[in-house]
Amino acid sequence: MPVSTPYPRRTTMSHPRFLSYLLTSLLGTTISLSLTVAVQASSPEADQIAPPNLGWRSLLNLFTSEPPEPPNNGGSRPITHNLCWIAPMGQSEAAVVGSDRPTLTWYSPNDIITQVQLTPTDHRHPPLIYDISADQHKLNTDLSIYQFTPEHPLEAGVTYEWKMYQAVPGQIDLGAPLPYVERIRVMTTEESDRLAADLAQQEQNQIAQGMVGEAAVLQRSAFFGQRGLWAEMWTILLSQAEPSEELEQAISDTITSLCSLPEQEIT
């Protein structure tokens, strides 16, 4: 069975480039003190996993130097139709998710999304349609970030089309579908089993090294990011009960750059 994420609840760059800058940024100055403490308390091998001491501003500089992403099915970044898709996202292929109940993340400054639809491309099952509300799915952050986890497990190895709908005045049904469609492929059982084994090994390594706190949390995000599992990575980064000010600022600045927010939205 696909592994479930054990946590609550593009620009033109490729995933490896995005990962390199995102992780060296968020895992760099954001938690330099936490990493220093964790490494000092761990075995010598811990030095091999410590990220380079680079700041998250290198990520912002790279984003601002890249041209806008070309349209995909009518949508693109920066914000289109008052919506910015964050994760999972793919470039030319379907975005892979490791969980059969992947958490979808997006930015919607005007709270326009009313429903999410997940349609299997094999046409063997009916679409899954879920209502979205700010009360239930909007995160408690300065930015209008939403996260949604489907109630029903998705089928292993199946590709789904993720579509979102916005409200239409005077209309009470699905509303108007946004022109962008993102494709999501759920890992096969074999892929999921390998992922679970690798994840268990990392957990053992963290215990052996005495790695705790944000150092452990952000290394876990790197685990998923290195595998292109962006939904899982962003779920971890956005689900910390008491994130440090540095982590909050790094996430805020990253999404601000990722979505090219209008000046009036930047706080």
CYANA upper distance limits for C-alpha pairs under 8 A (distance plus 0.5 A):
  1 MET  CA    100 ASP  CA      8.48
  1 MET  CA    156 ALA  CA      7.77
  1 MET  CA    189 THR  CA      5.95
  1 MET  CA    192 SER  CA      7.57
  1 MET  CA    193 ASP  CA      8.21
  2 PRO  CA     98 GLY  CA      7.02
  2 PRO  CA     99 SER  CA      5.96
  2 PRO  CA    100 ASP  CA      5.81
  2 PRO  CA    156 ALA  CA      6.91
  2 PRO  CA    186 VAL  CA      8.36
  2 PRO  CA    187 MET  CA      7.15
  2 PRO  CA    188 THR  CA      7.57
  2 PRO  CA    189 THR  CA      6.27
  2 PRO  CA    192 SER  CA      5.56
  2 PRO  CA    193 ASP  CA      7.87
  3 VAL  CA     98 GLY  CA      6.76
  3 VAL  CA     99 SER  CA      5.52
  3 VAL  CA    100 ASP  CA      7.24
  3 VAL  CA    192 SER  CA      6.29
  3 VAL  CA    193 ASP  CA      7.93
  3 VAL  CA    195 LEU  CA      8.25
  3 VAL  CA    196 ALA  CA      6.98
  4 SER  CA     98 GLY  CA      7.86
  4 SER  CA     99 SER  CA      5.05
  4 SER  CA    100 ASP  CA      6.79
  4 SER  CA    101 ARG  CA      7.10
  4 SER  CA    102 PRO  CA      8.36
  5 THR  CA     98 GLY  CA      8.35
  5 THR  CA     99 SER  CA      6.51
  5 THR  CA    102 PRO  CA      8.30
  5 THR  CA    232 GLU  CA      7.23
  7 TYR  CA    235 THR  CA      8.00
  7 TYR  CA    236 ILE  CA      7.18
  7 TYR  CA    239 SER  CA      7.73
  8 PRO  CA    239 SER  CA      6.76
  9 ARG  CA    103 THR  CA      8.28
  9 ARG  CA    149 THR  CA      7.77
  9 ARG  CA    235 THR  CA      8.21
  9 ARG  CA    239 SER  CA      7.55
 10 ARG  CA     14 SER  CA      8.11
 10 ARG  CA     18 PHE  CA      8.46
 10 ARG  CA     69 GLU  CA      7.35
 10 ARG  CA     77 ARG  CA      7.56
 10 ARG  CA     89 MET  CA      8.02
 10 ARG  CA     91 GLN  CA      7.96
 10 ARG  CA    258 LEU  CA      7.68
 11 THR  CA     63 PHE  CA      7.83
 11 THR  CA     66 GLU  CA      7.86
 11 THR  CA     67 PRO  CA      8.27
 11 THR  CA     68 PRO  CA      6.73
 11 THR  CA     69 GLU  CA      5.47
 11 THR  CA     77 ARG  CA      6.98
 11 THR  CA    258 LEU  CA      7.65
 12 THR  CA     66 GLU  CA      7.41
 12 THR  CA     67 PRO  CA      7.56
 12 THR  CA     68 PRO  CA      7.22
 12 THR  CA     69 GLU  CA      5.37
 12 THR  CA     70 PRO  CA      8.18
 13 MET  CA     17 ARG  CA      6.68
 13 MET  CA     18 PHE  CA      6.75
 13 MET  CA     66 GLU  CA      8.21
 14 SER  CA     18 PHE  CA      6.66
 14 SER  CA     91 GLN  CA      7.65
 15 HIS  CA     19 LEU  CA      6.40
 15 HIS  CA     91 GLN  CA      8.41
 15 HIS  CA    228 GLY  CA      7.22
 16 PRO  CA     20 SER  CA      6.56
 16 PRO  CA    226 GLN  CA      8.17
 16 PRO  CA    228 GLY  CA      8.48
 17 ARG  CA     21 TYR  CA      6.92
 18 PHE  CA     22 LEU  CA      6.41
 19 LEU  CA     23 LEU  CA      6.23
 19 LEU  CA    225 GLY  CA      6.77
 19 LEU  CA    226 GLN  CA      7.34
 20 SER  CA     24 THR  CA      6.55
 21 TYR  CA     25 SER  CA      6.33
 21 TYR  CA     56 TRP  CA      8.03
 21 TYR  CA     58 SER  CA      7.34
 21 TYR  CA     59 LEU  CA      5.72
 22 LEU  CA     26 LEU  CA      6.49
 22 LEU  CA     56 TRP  CA      7.51
 22 LEU  CA     59 LEU  CA      6.57
 23 LEU  CA     27 LEU  CA      5.86
 23 LEU  CA     28 GLY  CA      8.13
 23 LEU  CA    222 ALA  CA      6.92
 24 THR  CA     28 GLY  CA      5.86
 24 THR  CA     51 PRO  CA      6.61
 24 THR  CA     52 PRO  CA      6.78
 24 THR  CA     53 ASN  CA      7.90
 24 THR  CA     54 LEU  CA      6.40
 24 THR  CA     55 GLY  CA      7.62
 24 THR  CA     56 TRP  CA      7.64
 25 SER  CA     29 THR  CA      7.45
 25 SER  CA     30 THR  CA      7.79
 25 SER  CA     54 LEU  CA      6.31
 25 SER  CA     55 GLY  CA      5.22
 25 SER  CA     56 TRP  CA      4.02
 25 SER  CA     57 ARG  CA      7.53
 25 SER  CA     58 SER  CA      7.44
 25 SER  CA     59 LEU  CA      7.04
 25 SER  CA    250 ALA  CA      8.47
 26 LEU  CA     30 THR  CA      6.03
 26 LEU  CA     31 ILE  CA      8.05
 26 LEU  CA     55 GLY  CA      7.83
 26 LEU  CA     56 TRP  CA      6.25
 26 LEU  CA    218 LEU  CA      8.15
 26 LEU  CA    247 LEU  CA      7.71
 26 LEU  CA    250 ALA  CA      6.83
 26 LEU  CA    251 ILE  CA      8.30
 27 LEU  CA     31 ILE  CA      6.64
 27 LEU  CA     32 SER  CA      8.12
 27 LEU  CA     51 PRO  CA      6.73
 27 LEU  CA    215 ALA  CA      8.29
 27 LEU  CA    218 LEU  CA      6.82
 27 LEU  CA    219 GLN  CA      8.09
 28 GLY  CA     32 SER  CA      6.34
 28 GLY  CA     51 PRO  CA      6.77
 28 GLY  CA     52 PRO  CA      6.76
 28 GLY  CA     53 ASN  CA      5.34
 28 GLY  CA     54 LEU  CA      5.54
 28 GLY  CA     55 GLY  CA      6.06
 28 GLY  CA     56 TRP  CA      7.68
 29 THR  CA     53 ASN  CA      6.74
 29 THR  CA     54 LEU  CA      6.72
 29 THR  CA     55 GLY  CA      5.56
 29 THR  CA     56 TRP  CA      7.72
 30 THR  CA     55 GLY  CA      7.79
 30 THR  CA     56 TRP  CA      8.06
 30 THR  CA    246 GLU  CA      5.65
 30 THR  CA    247 LEU  CA      6.19
 30 THR  CA    250 ALA  CA      7.36
 31 ILE  CA     35 LEU  CA      6.58
 31 ILE  CA    214 GLU  CA      7.43
 31 ILE  CA    215 ALA  CA      7.17
 31 ILE  CA    246 GLU  CA      7.84
 31 ILE  CA    247 LEU  CA      7.98
 32 SER  CA     36 THR  CA      6.67
 32 SER  CA     53 ASN  CA      7.89
 33 LEU  CA     37 VAL  CA      6.92
 34 SER  CA     38 ALA  CA      6.66
 34 SER  CA    213 GLY  CA      7.91
 34 SER  CA    214 GLU  CA      7.25
 34 SER  CA    215 ALA  CA      6.33
 35 LEU  CA     39 VAL  CA      6.42
 35 LEU  CA     50 ALA  CA      7.76
 35 LEU  CA    215 ALA  CA      5.97
 36 THR  CA     40 GLN  CA      6.65
 37 VAL  CA     41 ALA  CA      6.85
 38 ALA  CA     42 SER  CA      6.74
 38 ALA  CA    209 GLN  CA      8.26
 38 ALA  CA    210 GLY  CA      7.03
 38 ALA  CA    211 MET  CA      5.66
 38 ALA  CA    212 VAL  CA      7.35
 38 ALA  CA    215 ALA  CA      7.60
 39 VAL  CA     43 SER  CA      7.88
 39 VAL  CA     44 PRO  CA      8.41
 39 VAL  CA     46 ALA  CA      6.31
 39 VAL  CA     47 ASP  CA      7.23
 39 VAL  CA     50 ALA  CA      8.29
 39 VAL  CA    209 GLN  CA      8.15
 39 VAL  CA    211 MET  CA      7.93
 41 ALA  CA    209 GLN  CA      7.67
 41 ALA  CA    210 GLY  CA      6.75
 41 ALA  CA    211 MET  CA      8.36
 42 SER  CA     46 ALA  CA      6.81
 42 SER  CA    208 ALA  CA      7.88
 42 SER  CA    209 GLN  CA      4.64
 42 SER  CA    210 GLY  CA      5.84
 42 SER  CA    211 MET  CA      7.53
 43 SER  CA    208 ALA  CA      8.24
 43 SER  CA    209 GLN  CA      6.00
 45 GLU  CA     49 ILE  CA      8.04
 46 ALA  CA     50 ALA  CA      7.01
 46 ALA  CA    209 GLN  CA      7.18
 54 LEU  CA     58 SER  CA      8.12
 56 TRP  CA     60 LEU  CA      7.47
 56 TRP  CA    250 ALA  CA      6.99
 56 TRP  CA    254 THR  CA      8.31
 57 ARG  CA     61 ASN  CA      6.68
 58 SER  CA     62 LEU  CA      6.70
 59 LEU  CA     63 PHE  CA      6.79
 59 LEU  CA    254 THR  CA      7.81
 60 LEU  CA     64 THR  CA      6.72
 60 LEU  CA    253 ASP  CA      8.01
 60 LEU  CA    254 THR  CA      7.18
 60 LEU  CA    257 SER  CA      6.40
 61 ASN  CA     65 SER  CA      6.76
 62 LEU  CA     66 GLU  CA      6.89
 63 PHE  CA    257 SER  CA      6.93
 63 PHE  CA    258 LEU  CA      7.41
 64 THR  CA    257 SER  CA      7.74
 68 PRO  CA     77 ARG  CA      7.21
 68 PRO  CA     78 PRO  CA      7.60
 69 GLU  CA     76 SER  CA      6.69
 69 GLU  CA     77 ARG  CA      6.59
 69 GLU  CA     78 PRO  CA      8.46
 70 PRO  CA     76 SER  CA      6.97
 71 PRO  CA     75 GLY  CA      5.66
 71 PRO  CA     76 SER  CA      5.32
 72 ASN  CA     76 SER  CA      6.64
 72 ASN  CA    180 TYR  CA      7.13
 72 ASN  CA    181 VAL  CA      8.34
 73 ASN  CA    179 PRO  CA      6.79
 73 ASN  CA    180 TYR  CA      5.67
 73 ASN  CA    181 VAL  CA      6.87
 74 GLY  CA    179 PRO  CA      5.74
 74 GLY  CA    180 TYR  CA      5.96
 75 GLY  CA     80 THR  CA      6.72
 75 GLY  CA    179 PRO  CA      6.62
 75 GLY  CA    180 TYR  CA      5.14
 76 SER  CA     80 THR  CA      6.79
 76 SER  CA    180 TYR  CA      8.10
 77 ARG  CA     84 CYS  CA      7.03
 77 ARG  CA     85 TRP  CA      8.34
 77 ARG  CA    258 LEU  CA      8.30
 77 ARG  CA    259 CYS  CA      6.68
 77 ARG  CA    260 SER  CA      8.14
 78 PRO  CA     84 CYS  CA      7.30
 78 PRO  CA    258 LEU  CA      7.78
 78 PRO  CA    259 CYS  CA      5.33
 78 PRO  CA    260 SER  CA      5.63
 78 PRO  CA    261 LEU  CA      7.93
 79 ILE  CA     83 LEU  CA      5.83
 79 ILE  CA     84 CYS  CA      5.42
 79 ILE  CA    259 CYS  CA      6.25
 79 ILE  CA    260 SER  CA      7.24
 79 ILE  CA    261 LEU  CA      7.52
 80 THR  CA     84 CYS  CA      7.11
 81 HIS  CA    178 LEU  CA      8.05
 82 ASN  CA    108 SER  CA      6.44
 82 ASN  CA    109 PRO  CA      6.91
 82 ASN  CA    110 ASN  CA      7.03
 82 ASN  CA    112 ILE  CA      7.98
 83 LEU  CA    106 TRP  CA      7.70
 83 LEU  CA    107 TYR  CA      6.30
 83 LEU  CA    108 SER  CA      5.24
 83 LEU  CA    109 PRO  CA      7.69
 84 CYS  CA    106 TRP  CA      6.16
 84 CYS  CA    107 TYR  CA      5.46
 84 CYS  CA    108 SER  CA      6.99
 84 CYS  CA    259 CYS  CA      6.36
 85 TRP  CA     89 MET  CA      7.90
 85 TRP  CA    105 THR  CA      7.31
 85 TRP  CA    106 TRP  CA      5.05
 85 TRP  CA    107 TYR  CA      6.94
 86 ILE  CA    105 THR  CA      5.94
 86 ILE  CA    106 TRP  CA      5.35
 86 ILE  CA    107 TYR  CA      7.55
 87 ALA  CA    104 LEU  CA      6.39
 87 ALA  CA    105 THR  CA      5.60
 87 ALA  CA    106 TRP  CA      7.31
 87 ALA  CA    230 TRP  CA      6.26
 87 ALA  CA    231 ALA  CA      5.47
 87 ALA  CA    234 TRP  CA      7.57
 88 PRO  CA     95 ALA  CA      6.43
 88 PRO  CA     96 VAL  CA      8.03
 88 PRO  CA     97 VAL  CA      7.81
 88 PRO  CA    104 LEU  CA      6.85
 88 PRO  CA    105 THR  CA      7.68
 88 PRO  CA    184 ILE  CA      7.78
 88 PRO  CA    229 LEU  CA      7.98
 88 PRO  CA    230 TRP  CA      5.86
 88 PRO  CA    231 ALA  CA      5.12
 89 MET  CA     94 ALA  CA      8.21
 89 MET  CA     95 ALA  CA      5.81
 89 MET  CA    182 GLU  CA      7.35
 89 MET  CA    183 ARG  CA      8.41
 89 MET  CA    184 ILE  CA      8.40
 89 MET  CA    230 TRP  CA      7.66
 90 GLY  CA     94 ALA  CA      5.93
 90 GLY  CA     95 ALA  CA      4.80
 90 GLY  CA     96 VAL  CA      8.32
 90 GLY  CA    182 GLU  CA      8.06
 90 GLY  CA    183 ARG  CA      7.98
 91 GLN  CA     95 ALA  CA      8.23
 93 GLU  CA    183 ARG  CA      8.10
 94 ALA  CA    159 THR  CA      7.86
 94 ALA  CA    182 GLU  CA      7.90
 94 ALA  CA    183 ARG  CA      5.16
 94 ALA  CA    184 ILE  CA      5.51
 94 ALA  CA    185 ARG  CA      6.26
 95 ALA  CA    182 GLU  CA      8.42
 95 ALA  CA    183 ARG  CA      6.70
 95 ALA  CA    184 ILE  CA      5.26
 95 ALA  CA    185 ARG  CA      6.43
 95 ALA  CA    229 LEU  CA      8.32
 96 VAL  CA    184 ILE  CA      6.35
 96 VAL  CA    185 ARG  CA      5.31
 96 VAL  CA    186 VAL  CA      6.46
 96 VAL  CA    187 MET  CA      7.13
 96 VAL  CA    228 GLY  CA      7.61
 96 VAL  CA    229 LEU  CA      6.64
 97 VAL  CA    102 PRO  CA      6.91
 97 VAL  CA    184 ILE  CA      7.43
 97 VAL  CA    185 ARG  CA      6.73
 97 VAL  CA    186 VAL  CA      5.67
 97 VAL  CA    187 MET  CA      6.67
 97 VAL  CA    229 LEU  CA      6.10
 97 VAL  CA    230 TRP  CA      8.07
 97 VAL  CA    231 ALA  CA      7.06
 97 VAL  CA    232 GLU  CA      7.90
 98 GLY  CA    102 PRO  CA      7.89
 98 GLY  CA    186 VAL  CA      6.85
 98 GLY  CA    187 MET  CA      6.00
 98 GLY  CA    192 SER  CA      6.80
 98 GLY  CA    195 LEU  CA      8.11
 98 GLY  CA    229 LEU  CA      7.14
 98 GLY  CA    232 GLU  CA      7.92
 99 SER  CA    186 VAL  CA      7.52
 99 SER  CA    187 MET  CA      7.97
 99 SER  CA    192 SER  CA      8.47
 99 SER  CA    232 GLU  CA      8.39
100 ASP  CA    153 PRO  CA      5.57
100 ASP  CA    154 LEU  CA      5.43
100 ASP  CA    155 GLU  CA      7.32
100 ASP  CA    156 ALA  CA      7.32
100 ASP  CA    186 VAL  CA      6.90
100 ASP  CA    187 MET  CA      8.41
101 ARG  CA    149 THR  CA      6.54
101 ARG  CA    150 PRO  CA      6.21
101 ARG  CA    151 GLU  CA      7.81
101 ARG  CA    152 HIS  CA      7.50
101 ARG  CA    153 PRO  CA      5.63
101 ARG  CA    154 LEU  CA      6.74
102 PRO  CA    149 THR  CA      6.37
102 PRO  CA    150 PRO  CA      7.59
102 PRO  CA    231 ALA  CA      7.09
102 PRO  CA    232 GLU  CA      7.83
103 THR  CA    147 GLN  CA      6.83
103 THR  CA    148 PHE  CA      5.91
103 THR  CA    149 THR  CA      4.91
103 THR  CA    150 PRO  CA      7.87
103 THR  CA    231 ALA  CA      6.47
103 THR  CA    232 GLU  CA      7.65
103 THR  CA    235 THR  CA      7.14
104 LEU  CA    146 TYR  CA      8.50
104 LEU  CA    147 GLN  CA      5.93
104 LEU  CA    148 PHE  CA      5.65
104 LEU  CA    149 THR  CA      6.81
104 LEU  CA    231 ALA  CA      6.95
105 THR  CA    145 ILE  CA      7.67
105 THR  CA    146 TYR  CA      6.14
105 THR  CA    147 GLN  CA      5.05
105 THR  CA    148 PHE  CA      7.22
105 THR  CA    231 ALA  CA      7.80
105 THR  CA    234 TRP  CA      8.15
105 THR  CA    235 THR  CA      8.43
106 TRP  CA    145 ILE  CA      6.36
106 TRP  CA    146 TYR  CA      5.87
106 TRP  CA    147 GLN  CA      7.21
107 TYR  CA    143 LEU  CA      8.14
107 TYR  CA    144 SER  CA      6.16
107 TYR  CA    145 ILE  CA      5.01
107 TYR  CA    146 TYR  CA      6.57
107 TYR  CA    259 CYS  CA      8.43
108 SER  CA    112 ILE  CA      7.12
108 SER  CA    113 ILE  CA      7.93
108 SER  CA    144 SER  CA      6.09
108 SER  CA    145 ILE  CA      6.95
108 SER  CA    146 TYR  CA      7.78
109 PRO  CA    143 LEU  CA      7.88
109 PRO  CA    144 SER  CA      5.71
109 PRO  CA    145 ILE  CA      8.47
109 PRO  CA    265 GLU  CA      8.22
110 ASN  CA    144 SER  CA      8.42
111 ASP  CA    134 ALA  CA      7.38
111 ASP  CA    144 SER  CA      7.92
112 ILE  CA    166 GLN  CA      5.73
112 ILE  CA    167 ALA  CA      6.68
113 ILE  CA    132 ILE  CA      7.06
113 ILE  CA    133 SER  CA      8.24
113 ILE  CA    164 MET  CA      7.17
113 ILE  CA    165 TYR  CA      6.18
113 ILE  CA    166 GLN  CA      5.07
113 ILE  CA    167 ALA  CA      7.18
114 THR  CA    131 ASP  CA      6.39
114 THR  CA    132 ILE  CA      5.33
114 THR  CA    133 SER  CA      6.99
114 THR  CA    164 MET  CA      8.20
114 THR  CA    165 TYR  CA      6.33
114 THR  CA    166 GLN  CA      5.88
114 THR  CA    167 ALA  CA      6.43
114 THR  CA    174 LEU  CA      8.18
114 THR  CA    175 GLY  CA      8.26
115 GLN  CA    129 ILE  CA      7.36
115 GLN  CA    130 TYR  CA      6.00
115 GLN  CA    131 ASP  CA      4.95
115 GLN  CA    132 ILE  CA      5.56
115 GLN  CA    164 MET  CA      6.37
115 GLN  CA    165 TYR  CA      5.73
115 GLN  CA    166 GLN  CA      7.65
115 GLN  CA    174 LEU  CA      7.27
116 VAL  CA    129 ILE  CA      6.27
116 VAL  CA    130 TYR  CA      5.79
116 VAL  CA    131 ASP  CA      7.05
116 VAL  CA    132 ILE  CA      7.45
116 VAL  CA    162 TRP  CA      7.74
116 VAL  CA    163 LYS  CA      6.51
116 VAL  CA    164 MET  CA      5.16
116 VAL  CA    165 TYR  CA      6.97
117 GLN  CA    127 PRO  CA      7.04
117 GLN  CA    128 LEU  CA      6.06
117 GLN  CA    129 ILE  CA      4.99
117 GLN  CA    130 TYR  CA      7.00
117 GLN  CA    161 GLU  CA      8.27
117 GLN  CA    162 TRP  CA      6.38
117 GLN  CA    163 LYS  CA      5.65
117 GLN  CA    164 MET  CA      6.62
118 LEU  CA    127 PRO  CA      6.09
118 LEU  CA    128 LEU  CA      5.56
118 LEU  CA    129 ILE  CA      7.05
118 LEU  CA    160 TYR  CA      6.36
118 LEU  CA    161 GLU  CA      5.99
118 LEU  CA    162 TRP  CA      5.35
118 LEU  CA    163 LYS  CA      7.01
119 THR  CA    123 HIS  CA      8.38
119 THR  CA    125 HIS  CA      8.46
119 THR  CA    126 PRO  CA      7.36
119 THR  CA    127 PRO  CA      4.78
119 THR  CA    128 LEU  CA      6.82
119 THR  CA    160 TYR  CA      5.62
119 THR  CA    161 GLU  CA      5.56
119 THR  CA    162 TRP  CA      7.31
120 PRO  CA    124 ARG  CA      7.71
120 PRO  CA    125 HIS  CA      7.00
120 PRO  CA    126 PRO  CA      7.89
120 PRO  CA    127 PRO  CA      7.14
120 PRO  CA    158 VAL  CA      7.23
120 PRO  CA    159 THR  CA      6.35
120 PRO  CA    160 TYR  CA      4.74
120 PRO  CA    161 GLU  CA      6.88
121 THR  CA    158 VAL  CA      8.01
121 THR  CA    159 THR  CA      6.34
121 THR  CA    160 TYR  CA      6.11
121 THR  CA    161 GLU  CA      7.32
122 ASP  CA    158 VAL  CA      7.82
122 ASP  CA    159 THR  CA      8.03
130 TYR  CA    150 PRO  CA      8.11
132 ILE  CA    136 GLN  CA      7.94
132 ILE  CA    137 HIS  CA      7.20
133 SER  CA    137 HIS  CA      6.43
133 SER  CA    138 LYS  CA      7.92
134 ALA  CA    138 LYS  CA      5.27
134 ALA  CA    146 TYR  CA      8.32
137 HIS  CA    146 TYR  CA      5.97
137 HIS  CA    147 GLN  CA      6.03
137 HIS  CA    148 PHE  CA      6.54
138 LYS  CA    144 SER  CA      7.19
138 LYS  CA    145 ILE  CA      6.38
138 LYS  CA    146 TYR  CA      4.93
138 LYS  CA    147 GLN  CA      7.06
139 LEU  CA    144 SER  CA      7.66
139 LEU  CA    145 ILE  CA      6.20
139 LEU  CA    146 TYR  CA      6.28
139 LEU  CA    147 GLN  CA      7.60
141 THR  CA    145 ILE  CA      7.69
142 ASP  CA    267 THR  CA      7.98
143 LEU  CA    252 SER  CA      7.98
143 LEU  CA    265 GLU  CA      8.27
154 LEU  CA    158 VAL  CA      8.31
154 LEU  CA    186 VAL  CA      7.75
155 GLU  CA    186 VAL  CA      7.46
156 ALA  CA    186 VAL  CA      5.87
156 ALA  CA    187 MET  CA      6.23
156 ALA  CA    188 THR  CA      5.44
156 ALA  CA    189 THR  CA      6.74
157 GLY  CA    185 ARG  CA      7.04
157 GLY  CA    186 VAL  CA      5.60
157 GLY  CA    187 MET  CA      5.64
157 GLY  CA    188 THR  CA      4.73
157 GLY  CA    189 THR  CA      7.89
158 VAL  CA    185 ARG  CA      6.26
158 VAL  CA    186 VAL  CA      6.18
158 VAL  CA    187 MET  CA      8.30
158 VAL  CA    188 THR  CA      8.46
159 THR  CA    183 ARG  CA      7.17
159 THR  CA    184 ILE  CA      5.91
159 THR  CA    185 ARG  CA      4.57
159 THR  CA    186 VAL  CA      6.80
160 TYR  CA    183 ARG  CA      6.14
160 TYR  CA    184 ILE  CA      5.59
160 TYR  CA    185 ARG  CA      6.71
161 GLU  CA    181 VAL  CA      6.79
161 GLU  CA    182 GLU  CA      6.24
161 GLU  CA    183 ARG  CA      5.07
161 GLU  CA    184 ILE  CA      6.76
162 TRP  CA    181 VAL  CA      6.23
162 TRP  CA    182 GLU  CA      5.58
162 TRP  CA    183 ARG  CA      6.48
162 TRP  CA    184 ILE  CA      7.47
163 LYS  CA    177 PRO  CA      7.63
163 LYS  CA    178 LEU  CA      7.64
163 LYS  CA    180 TYR  CA      7.55
163 LYS  CA    181 VAL  CA      5.67
163 LYS  CA    182 GLU  CA      7.31
164 MET  CA    177 PRO  CA      6.41
164 MET  CA    178 LEU  CA      6.42
164 MET  CA    181 VAL  CA      8.43
165 TYR  CA    174 LEU  CA      6.98
165 TYR  CA    175 GLY  CA      6.40
165 TYR  CA    176 ALA  CA      5.86
165 TYR  CA    177 PRO  CA      4.75
165 TYR  CA    178 LEU  CA      6.21
166 GLN  CA    174 LEU  CA      8.39
166 GLN  CA    175 GLY  CA      6.21
166 GLN  CA    176 ALA  CA      5.91
166 GLN  CA    177 PRO  CA      6.88
166 GLN  CA    178 LEU  CA      7.43
167 ALA  CA    171 GLN  CA      8.00
167 ALA  CA    174 LEU  CA      8.29
167 ALA  CA    175 GLY  CA      5.63
167 ALA  CA    176 ALA  CA      7.06
168 VAL  CA    172 ILE  CA      8.29
168 VAL  CA    175 GLY  CA      5.82
168 VAL  CA    176 ALA  CA      6.90
171 GLN  CA    175 GLY  CA      6.82
187 MET  CA    191 GLU  CA      6.22
187 MET  CA    192 SER  CA      6.37
188 THR  CA    192 SER  CA      6.61
189 THR  CA    193 ASP  CA      6.60
190 GLU  CA    194 ARG  CA      6.91
191 GLU  CA    195 LEU  CA      6.73
192 SER  CA    196 ALA  CA      6.64
193 ASP  CA    197 ALA  CA      6.78
194 ARG  CA    198 ASP  CA      6.73
195 LEU  CA    199 LEU  CA      6.55
196 ALA  CA    200 ALA  CA      6.63
197 ALA  CA    201 GLN  CA      6.80
198 ASP  CA    202 GLN  CA      6.82
199 LEU  CA    203 GLU  CA      6.81
199 LEU  CA    223 PHE  CA      8.30
200 ALA  CA    204 GLN  CA      6.84
201 GLN  CA    205 ASN  CA      6.76
202 GLN  CA    206 GLN  CA      6.68
203 GLU  CA    207 ILE  CA      6.80
204 GLN  CA    208 ALA  CA      6.67
205 ASN  CA    209 GLN  CA      6.58
206 GLN  CA    210 GLY  CA      6.45
206 GLN  CA    211 MET  CA      5.52
206 GLN  CA    212 VAL  CA      8.02
206 GLN  CA    216 ALA  CA      7.44
207 ILE  CA    211 MET  CA      6.81
211 MET  CA    215 ALA  CA      7.10
211 MET  CA    216 ALA  CA      6.03
212 VAL  CA    216 ALA  CA      5.49
212 VAL  CA    217 VAL  CA      8.13
213 GLY  CA    217 VAL  CA      6.87
214 GLU  CA    218 LEU  CA      6.32
214 GLU  CA    243 PRO  CA      8.47
215 ALA  CA    219 GLN  CA      6.63
216 ALA  CA    220 ARG  CA      6.68
217 VAL  CA    221 SER  CA      6.95
217 VAL  CA    236 ILE  CA      7.80
217 VAL  CA    237 LEU  CA      8.31
218 LEU  CA    222 ALA  CA      6.77
218 LEU  CA    237 LEU  CA      7.78
219 GLN  CA    223 PHE  CA      6.81
220 ARG  CA    224 PHE  CA      7.22
220 ARG  CA    233 MET  CA      8.33
220 ARG  CA    236 ILE  CA      8.37
221 SER  CA    225 GLY  CA      6.57
221 SER  CA    232 GLU  CA      7.97
221 SER  CA    233 MET  CA      5.13
221 SER  CA    234 TRP  CA      7.98
221 SER  CA    236 ILE  CA      6.71
221 SER  CA    237 LEU  CA      7.40
222 ALA  CA    226 GLN  CA      6.33
222 ALA  CA    233 MET  CA      7.64
223 PHE  CA    227 ARG  CA      7.38
224 PHE  CA    228 GLY  CA      6.99
224 PHE  CA    229 LEU  CA      5.56
224 PHE  CA    230 TRP  CA      7.38
224 PHE  CA    232 GLU  CA      6.76
224 PHE  CA    233 MET  CA      5.94
225 GLY  CA    229 LEU  CA      5.90
225 GLY  CA    230 TRP  CA      6.28
225 GLY  CA    232 GLU  CA      8.43
225 GLY  CA    233 MET  CA      6.24
229 LEU  CA    233 MET  CA      6.90
230 TRP  CA    234 TRP  CA      6.60
231 ALA  CA    235 THR  CA      6.60
232 GLU  CA    236 ILE  CA      6.88
233 MET  CA    237 LEU  CA      6.92
234 TRP  CA    238 LEU  CA      6.47
235 THR  CA    239 SER  CA      6.42
236 ILE  CA    240 GLN  CA      7.45
237 LEU  CA    251 ILE  CA      8.24
243 PRO  CA    247 LEU  CA      6.60
243 PRO  CA    248 GLU  CA      6.81
244 SER  CA    248 GLU  CA      6.77
245 GLU  CA    249 GLN  CA      6.59
246 GLU  CA    250 ALA  CA      6.61
247 LEU  CA    251 ILE  CA      6.68
248 GLU  CA    252 SER  CA      6.60
249 GLN  CA    253 ASP  CA      6.52
250 ALA  CA    254 THR  CA      6.52
251 ILE  CA    255 ILE  CA      6.69
252 SER  CA    256 THR  CA      6.50
253 ASP  CA    257 SER  CA      6.64
254 THR  CA    258 LEU  CA      6.46
255 ILE  CA    259 CYS  CA      6.37
256 THR  CA    260 SER  CA      6.23
256 THR  CA    261 LEU  CA      5.98
256 THR  CA    266 ILE  CA      7.65
257 SER  CA    261 LEU  CA      7.54
261 LEU  CA    265 GLU  CA      6.66
261 LEU  CA    266 ILE  CA      7.18
262 PRO  CA    266 ILE  CA      7.40
